[in-house]
């Protein structure tokens, strides 16, 4: 049997993908929001495909804001768009 691969759901398109294929955005215990490049940072996390289509959809529908329970700062959106 193969090794277990964690599966997560993109908050924008709602499609499942391997954890490694998605970007994790985290609301830390202190309330700040940022990218979690390690995938292990403490706090409430939400996953998103790095594609422009999913970024636009998440921003328009505010699905990332809802998933994290806070308004995602402009700086985070700018970092995601790179």
C-alpha positions, 0 to 999 in steps of 0.5 A: 500500500502507498504512503498516505497523502493528505488531501485538502479543499481549496476554499475558492473552487472547492476542489480537493487536492494534495496538501502540497499542491495548495497554499496554506494561509493561517490566522495565527493565535495573535490574530495576524494573517500570513502565508504558512509555507511550512504547512505546520504553523499554529493557528486556523488554516485555509487552503487555496490553489495558487492560480489566478482564477482561484485567487480572484474567486476567493477575493470576490466571494470573500471565502478566505475571509470567512474560512479564517474568520477575519479580513485578509490584509491586502499585503497577504493578497499581494504575496499570493498574487506573486 
